[in-house]
Amino acid sequence: MIELKTATSFINGNWVTPVESEGIEVRSPYLNELIGHQYETNEQGVEEALASAFTHKKEIAKLEPIERSAILYKAATLMEERQEELAKLISSEVGKALKNTRDEVGRSIETLIQSAEEAKRQFGETIPGGASSRGKGSTAITFRVPVGVIAAITPFNAPLNLICHKIGPSFAAGNVTVLKPAPQAPLIAAALVELLLEAGMPAQAIQMVLGGREIGEKIVKDSQTNLVSFTGGVPAGQQISKISGMKKVLLELGGNAGTIVHEDADIERAATLATKTAFSNSGQSCISVQRVYVHESIIATFSEKMKEKTAALYVGDPRDERTDIGCVVAKDTAERITSWIEEAVSDGAEVIHGGSANGAQVQPTILMNPKKESKVVCQEVFGPVVSLIPYRDLDWAIDEVNDSEFGLQAGLFTKSLTVVKKVTQALDMGGIIINGTSNFRLDHWPYGGVKHSGIGREGPRFAVEEMSETKMIVLQDFLTL
């Protein structure tokens, strides 16, 4: 018997269920089991959340760094104690394999610890005015101050860690956060808010509003919001940029990540990592390996090894200890992915593994040499599909990786420093992984992209910088005081 859970909004220090709201069923995508209910916020609730955040932002800003740090450390400790419980909840809610959700909770713990450390590292500097002939005797002192109210809008694919990447740095910098989690993952969001409150985070420091696009747009547009931090798709990111007005916007958007496997690569390593990072979380990551450009002299060997390693993956119930690949977030998502596979095949691509779906579960799929115009190549699949594309000339492969609206991360396998230099200088990406695939991220590194992949950088140190402002004090005739 499944214990049903409930997610309601957290507004002005209270868990709130709108009187007229009907509970929306939360069902596991794998077996369509009922696992809980969520109650969406109404317009009045959003207004109350924004007003409360605005009212209390100066109060939260006055908390000493050591206090904010201690709360975040405590939250990390509580999360470690509940790691298995939280991992199982994510698996049930979004269909992510338990192996992956345990890793996500572990990363979330690290993200909170790193945020706790950054709360104590908001440094300024002194700048002598005498560097200018007009500034003799003066000194400028700079320090960091919180921006105020941060709207945090998060997706379903890493529903715990990506919230931690917003709330952790936001609170570390002294801000108030208004969180709108993905409608597909309200239960884990509510569990995290409960944990943060138990850790001692002031109720005034966080608001959570549940709902869809209209709720998100309202908190983005509102003048009481000082910064918007969004992770999700390009269309939504473009809409946020359009309606946000004069406020900071941080966007972590999509990708159709490319990896180059050069002729001198360690084929075993490249095939192993490409398999692992193309299909983990059923390919639902913006840096998931989607396009692999393999030198023609080794592509036969590489493709055979990748096929063999893919066939060894266990596809099954996300909550089963053996499962490597669970399911995607919904049945209609699976249908969209398989339609893209069929389109690529009709245009000449060869399926060398997988290609089918059952409900929300898509078999890990390897396509050989789809056309450049196929959606599986030029758009973001966000599913367990990888395309192998042969190349002869390295410059051509570089151009193909770059020929995309996205520029998040890319990978390169080679033993040549000359090749490394050439590729890293030429690729237009936020990050390039050498002897690894595009899908590698440590949570304390600066993470983000160029072009349609986003604006700004995540990672607690870098997010704290984005979520704070520089204030300057000028002392005139300082040296004569």
C-alpha positions as CSV (number, residue, x, y, z in Angstrom):
1,M,0.0,0.0,0.0
2,I,1.5,3.3,-1.1
3,E,1.4,6.1,1.4
4,L,-0.1,9.0,-0.4
5,K,1.7,12.4,0.0
6,T,0.3,15.9,-0.3
7,A,2.0,19.0,-1.7
8,T,0.5,22.5,-0.9
9,S,2.0,25.9,-1.3
10,F,4.0,27.5,1.5
11,I,3.1,31.2,1.8
12,N,3.9,33.7,4.5
13,G,4.9,31.0,6.9
14,N,2.0,28.7,6.4
15,W,1.1,25.6,4.3
16,V,-1.9,26.8,2.3
17,T,-4.6,24.9,0.4
18,P,-6.9,27.3,-1.5
19,V,-10.5,26.6,-0.5
20,E,-11.7,26.4,-4.1
21,S,-8.8,24.2,-5.2
22,E,-9.3,20.6,-6.2
23,G,-6.4,18.3,-5.6
24,I,-4.5,17.3,-8.7
25,E,-3.4,13.7,-8.8
26,V,0.3,13.0,-8.8
27,R,1.0,9.7,-10.6
28,S,4.2,7.8,-11.0
29,P,5.0,7.8,-14.8
30,Y,6.2,4.2,-14.8
31,L,3.0,2.4,-13.8
32,N,0.7,5.3,-13.5
33,E,0.2,4.7,-9.8
34,L,-1.4,7.3,-7.7
35,I,1.3,8.5,-5.2
36,G,-0.1,11.8,-4.0
37,H,-2.0,15.1,-4.6
38,Q,-0.9,18.6,-5.2
39,Y,-3.0,21.8,-4.7
40,E,-2.1,24.6,-7.0
41,T,-1.8,28.2,-5.8
42,N,-4.5,30.7,-6.8
43,E,-3.8,34.3,-7.8
44,Q,-4.4,35.6,-4.3
45,G,-1.9,33.1,-3.0
46,V,0.8,34.3,-5.4
47,E,0.2,37.9,-4.5
48,E,0.5,37.0,-0.8
49,A,3.7,35.1,-1.4
50,L,5.3,38.0,-3.3
51,A,4.1,40.6,-0.7
52,S,5.5,38.5,2.1
53,A,8.9,38.0,0.3
54,F,9.1,41.7,-0.4
55,T,8.2,42.7,3.2
56,H,10.7,40.4,4.8
57,K,13.7,40.7,2.4
58,K,15.5,43.3,4.6
59,E,14.9,41.2,7.6
60,I,16.5,38.2,6.0
61,A,19.4,40.3,4.6
62,K,20.3,41.2,8.2
63,L,21.0,37.6,9.2
64,E,24.8,37.2,9.8
65,P,26.7,35.0,7.3
66,I,27.5,32.5,10.1
67,E,23.8,32.1,10.8
68,R,22.9,31.5,7.2
69,S,25.8,29.1,6.9
70,A,24.9,27.1,9.9
71,I,21.3,26.6,8.7
72,L,22.5,25.3,5.3
73,Y,25.0,23.0,7.0
74,K,22.1,21.7,9.2
75,A,20.0,21.1,6.1
76,A,22.7,19.1,4.5
77,T,23.0,16.9,7.6
78,L,19.2,16.3,7.6
79,M,19.3,15.5,3.9
80,E,22.1,12.9,4.5
81,E,20.0,11.3,7.2
82,R,17.0,11.0,4.8
83,Q,19.0,10.2,1.6
84,E,17.2,7.0,0.8
85,E,13.7,8.3,1.6
86,L,14.3,11.3,-0.7
87,A,15.8,9.2,-3.4
88,K,12.8,6.8,-3.5
89,L,10.4,9.7,-3.6
90,I,12.1,11.2,-6.7
91,S,12.1,7.8,-8.4
92,S,8.4,7.4,-7.8
93,E,7.5,10.9,-8.8
94,V,9.5,11.3,-12.1
95,G,10.5,7.8,-13.0
96,K,14.2,8.3,-12.5
97,A,16.2,5.1,-11.7
98,L,17.0,4.7,-8.0
99,K,20.7,4.6,-8.9
100,N,20.4,8.1,-10.4
101,T,18.2,9.5,-7.6
102,R,20.7,8.4,-4.9
103,D,23.3,10.2,-6.9
104,E,21.1,13.3,-7.1
105,V,20.5,13.4,-3.4
106,G,24.2,13.0,-2.8
107,R,24.9,15.9,-5.2
108,S,22.2,18.0,-3.4
109,I,23.9,17.5,-0.1
110,E,27.2,18.8,-1.7
111,T,25.3,21.7,-3.2
112,L,23.9,22.7,0.2
113,I,27.4,22.3,1.9
114,Q,29.0,24.4,-0.8
115,S,26.3,27.1,-0.4
116,A,26.9,27.1,3.3
117,E,30.6,27.7,2.7
118,E,29.9,30.5,0.2
119,A,27.7,32.3,2.8
120,K,31.0,33.2,4.5
121,R,32.9,34.1,1.4
122,Q,31.3,37.3,0.2
123,F,34.3,39.5,0.0
124,G,34.9,43.0,-1.1
125,E,38.0,45.1,-1.7
126,T,39.5,48.6,-1.2
127,I,40.4,50.6,-4.3
128,P,42.7,53.6,-3.9
129,G,41.3,56.7,-5.6
130,G,44.8,57.9,-6.3
131,A,45.0,55.9,-9.4
132,S,43.2,58.9,-10.9
133,S,44.5,62.5,-10.7
134,R,41.0,63.5,-9.4
135,G,41.0,60.9,-6.7
136,K,43.9,61.9,-4.5
137,G,43.2,61.1,-0.8
138,S,40.1,59.0,-1.5
139,T,39.4,55.3,-1.2
140,A,36.5,53.2,-2.4
141,I,35.3,50.2,-0.4
142,T,33.2,47.5,-2.0
143,F,31.1,44.7,-0.5
144,R,28.3,42.4,-1.6
145,V,24.7,42.9,-0.8
146,P,21.7,40.6,-1.6
147,V,19.5,41.5,-4.6
148,G,16.4,41.0,-2.5
149,V,13.6,38.7,-3.8
150,I,14.6,35.8,-6.2
151,A,12.0,34.0,-8.3
152,A,13.3,30.4,-8.7
153,I,11.6,28.2,-11.3
154,T,12.8,24.7,-11.6
155,P,12.3,21.6,-13.9
156,F,11.4,18.0,-13.3
157,N,14.6,16.2,-14.5
158,A,16.7,16.9,-11.4
159,P,13.9,18.1,-9.1
160,L,15.9,18.2,-5.9
161,N,19.4,19.3,-6.9
162,L,18.2,22.0,-9.2
163,I,16.1,23.5,-6.4
164,C,19.1,23.3,-4.1
165,H,21.2,25.1,-6.8
166,K,18.8,28.1,-6.5
167,I,17.7,28.2,-2.9
168,G,21.1,27.4,-1.5
169,P,23.0,30.3,-3.1
170,S,20.0,32.6,-2.8
171,F,19.9,32.1,1.0
172,A,23.7,32.1,1.3
173,A,23.7,35.6,-0.3
174,G,20.9,36.8,2.1
175,N,18.0,36.7,-0.3
176,V,14.4,35.6,0.0
177,T,13.3,33.0,-2.5
178,V,9.9,32.5,-4.2
179,L,10.0,28.9,-5.5
180,K,7.9,27.5,-8.3
181,P,8.8,23.9,-8.8
182,A,7.9,21.8,-11.8
183,P,4.2,20.7,-11.8
184,Q,5.5,17.1,-12.4
185,A,7.5,17.1,-9.2
186,P,5.7,19.0,-6.4
187,L,6.2,16.2,-3.7
188,I,10.0,16.4,-3.6
189,A,9.8,20.2,-3.6
190,A,7.5,20.2,-0.6
191,A,9.7,17.6,1.2
192,L,12.7,19.9,0.7
193,V,11.0,23.0,2.0
194,E,9.9,21.0,5.1
195,L,13.5,20.0,5.6
196,L,14.9,23.5,5.2
197,L,12.4,24.8,7.8
198,E,13.4,22.0,10.2
199,A,17.0,23.0,9.7
200,G,16.2,26.5,11.0
201,M,15.6,28.5,7.8
202,P,13.3,31.4,8.7
203,A,9.8,30.9,7.3
204,Q,10.1,34.4,5.9
205,A,13.1,33.4,3.7
206,I,11.2,31.0,1.5
207,Q,7.8,31.0,-0.3
208,M,6.7,28.1,-2.5
209,V,3.9,28.5,-5.0
210,L,2.6,25.5,-7.0
211,G,1.2,25.7,-10.4
212,G,1.9,26.0,-14.1
213,R,2.9,28.7,-16.6
214,E,0.5,31.4,-15.4
215,I,1.9,31.2,-11.9
216,G,5.4,31.3,-13.2
217,E,4.7,34.3,-15.4
218,K,3.1,36.2,-12.5
219,I,6.2,35.9,-10.2
220,V,8.4,36.8,-13.2
221,K,6.5,39.9,-14.1
222,D,6.0,41.3,-10.6
223,S,8.0,44.4,-9.7
224,Q,8.6,43.0,-6.2
225,T,10.8,40.3,-7.7
226,N,14.5,41.4,-8.2
227,L,15.9,38.4,-10.0
228,V,14.6,35.5,-11.9
229,S,16.6,32.2,-11.9
230,F,15.0,29.7,-14.4
231,T,16.0,26.2,-15.5
232,G,14.0,24.8,-18.4
233,G,13.3,25.0,-22.1
234,V,14.3,27.7,-24.6
235,P,10.7,28.9,-25.4
236,A,10.0,29.5,-21.7
237,G,13.4,31.2,-21.3
238,Q,12.6,33.5,-24.2
239,Q,9.2,34.3,-22.7
240,I,10.8,35.1,-19.3
241,S,13.3,37.4,-21.0
242,K,10.5,39.2,-22.7
243,I,8.2,39.8,-19.8
244,S,10.6,40.1,-16.8
245,G,11.2,43.9,-17.2
246,M,14.2,45.6,-15.6
247,K,15.5,42.8,-13.4
248,K,18.3,40.3,-13.5
249,V,17.6,37.1,-15.4
250,L,19.6,33.9,-15.1
251,L,18.6,31.2,-17.6
252,E,19.9,27.6,-17.7
253,L,18.3,26.3,-20.9
254,G,18.7,23.4,-23.3
255,G,21.3,21.7,-25.4
256,N,21.9,19.0,-28.0
257,A,25.3,18.2,-26.8
258,G,28.0,17.0,-29.2
259,T,31.1,14.8,-28.3
260,I,34.0,14.2,-30.7
261,V,35.8,10.8,-30.6
262,H,39.0,11.4,-32.5
263,E,41.0,8.6,-34.3
264,D,43.6,8.4,-31.5
265,A,41.0,8.1,-28.7
266,D,40.8,5.3,-26.1
267,I,37.8,3.6,-27.7
268,E,36.9,1.5,-24.7
269,R,36.8,4.5,-22.4
270,A,34.9,6.6,-25.0
271,A,32.3,3.9,-25.6
272,T,31.8,3.2,-21.9
273,L,31.3,6.9,-21.0
274,A,29.2,7.7,-24.0
275,T,26.8,4.8,-23.1
276,K,26.6,5.8,-19.5
277,T,26.1,9.5,-20.1
278,A,23.7,9.2,-23.0
279,F,21.2,7.1,-21.2
280,S,21.5,8.0,-17.5
281,N,18.2,9.6,-16.3
282,S,16.7,8.3,-19.6
283,G,18.6,11.1,-21.4
284,Q,16.7,13.8,-19.6
285,S,19.6,16.2,-19.0
286,C,20.5,19.3,-21.0
287,I,24.1,18.0,-21.3
288,S,23.1,14.4,-22.1
289,V,25.2,13.0,-24.9
290,Q,23.1,13.4,-28.1
291,R,25.5,13.6,-31.0
292,V,28.7,11.7,-31.1
293,Y,31.0,12.5,-34.0
294,V,33.4,9.5,-34.4
295,H,36.4,9.3,-36.8
296,E,35.5,7.0,-39.7
297,S,38.6,4.9,-39.1
298,I,37.2,3.7,-35.7
299,I,33.4,4.1,-35.9
300,A,32.8,0.4,-36.7
301,T,34.7,-0.6,-33.5
302,F,33.2,2.2,-31.5
303,S,29.6,1.5,-32.5
304,E,29.9,-2.2,-31.8
305,K,31.3,-1.6,-28.3
306,M,28.6,1.0,-27.6
307,K,25.9,-1.4,-28.8
308,E,27.3,-4.1,-26.6
309,K,27.4,-1.9,-23.5
310,T,23.9,-0.5,-24.2
311,A,22.5,-4.0,-24.5
312,A,23.9,-4.8,-21.0
313,L,21.9,-2.0,-19.4
314,Y,18.9,-3.1,-17.3
315,V,15.7,-1.3,-18.3
316,G,12.9,-1.6,-15.7
317,D,11.1,-0.3,-12.7
318,P,12.8,2.9,-11.5
319,R,12.6,1.7,-7.9
320,D,14.3,-1.6,-8.7
321,E,17.9,-1.8,-7.4
322,R,19.0,-3.4,-10.7
323,T,17.5,-0.7,-13.0
324,D,19.9,1.4,-15.0
325,I,17.2,3.1,-17.0
326,G,13.7,3.9,-15.7
327,C,11.3,5.9,-17.8
328,V,10.8,9.4,-19.1
329,V,8.5,11.8,-17.3
330,A,5.3,11.0,-19.2
331,K,3.8,8.7,-21.9
332,D,3.3,11.6,-24.3
333,T,6.9,12.5,-24.0
334,A,7.8,8.9,-24.9
335,E,5.5,9.2,-27.9
336,R,7.2,12.4,-29.1
337,I,10.7,10.8,-28.7
338,T,9.7,7.7,-30.8
339,S,8.2,9.9,-33.5
340,W,11.5,11.6,-33.8
341,I,13.3,8.2,-34.1
342,E,10.9,7.2,-36.8
343,E,11.4,10.4,-38.7
344,A,15.2,9.9,-38.6
345,V,14.9,6.3,-39.8
346,S,12.5,7.4,-42.6
347,D,15.2,9.9,-43.7
348,G,17.9,7.2,-43.9
349,A,19.2,6.6,-40.3
350,E,19.8,3.1,-39.1
351,V,18.7,1.9,-35.7
352,I,21.5,-0.2,-34.3
353,H,19.9,-0.6,-30.9
354,G,16.5,0.1,-29.3
355,G,14.0,2.4,-31.1
356,S,10.8,1.4,-29.3
357,A,8.8,2.5,-26.3
358,N,6.3,0.9,-23.8
359,G,4.2,3.5,-22.0
360,A,6.6,6.1,-20.6
361,Q,9.6,3.8,-21.0
362,V,11.8,4.4,-24.0
363,Q,14.4,1.8,-24.9
364,P,17.9,3.2,-25.0
365,T,18.4,3.9,-28.7
366,I,21.5,4.2,-30.9
367,L,21.1,5.7,-34.4
368,M,23.7,5.5,-37.0
369,N,24.3,8.6,-39.3
370,P,20.9,10.4,-39.2
371,K,20.7,13.4,-41.5
372,K,21.7,16.8,-40.1
373,E,18.2,18.1,-40.5
374,S,16.6,15.3,-38.4
375,K,15.2,16.4,-35.1
376,V,17.3,13.9,-33.2
377,V,20.4,15.9,-34.5
378,C,19.3,19.5,-34.7
379,Q,16.9,19.8,-31.7
380,E,17.0,18.7,-28.1
381,V,15.7,15.1,-27.7
382,F,15.7,15.0,-23.9
383,G,15.4,11.3,-24.0
384,P,17.5,8.1,-24.3
385,V,18.6,8.6,-27.9
386,V,22.1,9.0,-29.2
387,S,23.2,9.5,-32.8
388,L,26.6,8.3,-34.1
389,I,27.9,10.4,-37.0
390,P,31.2,9.5,-38.9
391,Y,33.7,12.2,-39.8
392,R,36.9,12.3,-41.8
393,D,38.1,15.8,-41.3
394,L,38.4,17.3,-37.7
395,D,37.5,20.8,-38.9
396,W,34.2,19.4,-40.3
397,A,33.4,17.8,-37.0
398,I,34.1,21.0,-35.1
399,D,31.8,22.9,-37.5
400,E,29.1,20.3,-37.1
401,V,29.2,20.5,-33.3
402,N,29.1,24.3,-33.4
403,D,26.3,24.4,-36.0
404,S,23.6,24.5,-33.4
405,E,21.4,27.1,-31.6
406,F,22.8,25.6,-28.4
407,G,26.2,26.0,-26.7
408,L,26.2,24.3,-23.3
409,Q,28.8,21.6,-23.1
410,A,30.8,19.4,-25.5
411,G,33.1,16.4,-25.1
412,L,36.4,15.4,-26.8
413,F,38.3,12.1,-26.7
414,T,41.9,12.3,-27.9
415,K,45.5,11.8,-26.8
416,S,46.8,14.8,-28.7
417,L,47.4,18.1,-27.0
418,T,47.4,19.7,-30.5
419,V,43.9,18.4,-31.1
420,V,42.8,19.6,-27.6
421,K,44.1,23.1,-28.3
422,K,42.4,23.2,-31.7
423,V,39.1,21.9,-30.5
424,T,38.8,23.9,-27.3
425,Q,39.7,27.2,-29.1
426,A,37.2,26.5,-31.8
427,L,34.1,25.2,-30.0
428,D,31.6,27.8,-29.0
429,M,30.5,26.2,-25.7
430,G,30.2,27.1,-22.0
431,G,32.2,24.0,-21.1
432,I,34.4,21.4,-22.9
433,I,35.3,18.1,-21.3
434,I,38.5,16.5,-22.4
435,N,38.6,12.7,-22.5
436,G,35.0,12.7,-21.2
437,T,31.6,13.4,-22.7
438,S,29.5,16.5,-22.6
439,N,27.6,15.1,-19.7
440,F,29.9,15.7,-16.8
441,R,29.3,18.3,-14.1
442,L,30.6,18.9,-10.6
443,D,28.3,21.2,-8.6
444,H,30.9,23.7,-7.5
445,W,32.1,24.4,-11.0
446,P,30.7,27.3,-13.1
447,Y,27.9,25.7,-15.2
448,G,26.1,27.4,-18.0
449,G,26.2,28.0,-21.7
450,V,26.2,30.4,-24.6
451,K,23.7,31.1,-27.4
452,H,20.3,29.6,-26.7
453,S,21.7,27.5,-23.8
454,G,21.4,30.4,-21.4
455,I,22.6,33.4,-19.5
456,G,24.7,33.3,-16.3
457,R,26.4,30.6,-14.4
458,E,25.3,28.1,-11.7
459,G,27.5,26.5,-9.0
460,P,27.2,28.0,-5.5
461,R,30.2,30.4,-5.7
462,F,29.1,31.7,-9.1
463,A,25.4,31.8,-8.3
464,V,26.1,33.8,-5.1
465,E,27.9,36.4,-7.2
466,E,24.9,36.5,-9.7
467,M,22.4,36.7,-6.8
468,S,24.1,39.7,-5.1
469,E,25.2,43.2,-6.0
470,T,28.3,45.2,-5.5
471,K,27.8,48.2,-3.2
472,M,30.5,50.9,-3.1
473,I,31.3,53.4,-0.3
474,V,33.7,56.2,-1.1
475,L,35.7,57.9,1.6
476,Q,36.9,61.4,0.6
477,D,40.2,62.7,2.2
478,F,40.4,59.3,3.9
479,L,44.2,59.6,4.5
480,T,43.8,62.8,6.4
481,L,41.2,61.6,8.8
